[in-house]
């Protein structure tokens, strides 16, 4: 893995932030990641809700073990078949300046 030239600066900024500020930034980055993953799924083309779940989970949680991912997808498939899971809810768009 290549060294990250901005890592020291990032760590310095994080050290100077309050816990509330770090939480706000984490939430904003998480929202952006979800929105980006949904946009990528739109670009990928039509898919079933279960296929979309697989697509989204793999992008949002790339380190998630395959066995556990398969287990989660199995649970979602069972819930979908039972009519209790309609699919993941698309995140609402937000302004880039939205905290």
N, C-alpha and C positions, 0 to 999 in steps of 0.2 A: 504494500500500500504506500502510495506517495505521501510525503509529509504535507500537512495542511499549513500553508503560510499564514492563514488568518486565525489559526487556533489560539495562539497566545493572546491576540487582541480580543477574541470572543470570550475567552476565560476571564480576562480582565474586566470586560464589560459586565459579565455575569456576576462577578464578585462584588461589583459596585451597585448592583440592583438589589432592591428590597425583595422580600419573599413574594409580596403582592405583585410587584412588577414582573418577576420571573414567571409567576403563575399566569399573568395576563399574556405575556409573550408566548408561553407554552400553548395556551389555548388558541391564540391567533394562528400559530404555526400548525397546530393540529387541524383547525378549520380549513386552512389553506390546503393542507395535504389531502383532506377528504374531498374538497372541491376539485383539486387537480386530478385525483384518482377517478372521480366521476366523469370529468371531461375526457380523460383518456378512454374510459369505457364507452363514451359516446362515439369517439373517433374510431374505436375498434369495430363498431357496427352492431347490428341487432344481436341480442342474446337473451336467453331465458333469465329469469330472476336468479336461479341457482348458479348459472354460468357467470352472471354479473357479480354475485356474492364471491365466487371463487376469484374472479378477476380483481375485485376491490381488496379482498383480504390479502391476496398475494402482494399487492402494491403497498398497502398500508402497514403490513406486518411481514416484511420479507424474511425475518429470522425465525418466524413461527415454524416449529417442526412439522414436517409433512404429515406425520401420523395424527397429530392434533388437529391440523387443518382438515384432514379427511374426516375426523370425528365431528368437528363443528359442521362441516358441509353435510354430513349424514343427518345430523340433528335438524339442520335447516330443511333438508329434503323431506324428512318425516313431518315436520311442522307444515311445510308447504302442501304436502299430500293430505294432511288433516284439515287444511283450510285455515290454519292459525297463523301462518307467516306469509304475508303478501309480498315480501321482498324488503330490501333495505330502503329507508327513506332518503331521498336525495336531499343533500344539504341546501339550504337557501343561499343564494348568492349574497355576497356582502361587499361593501365598499372597501377598497384596499386600506383606507385609513381607519376603518372600523376597529376599535380596540378589542 
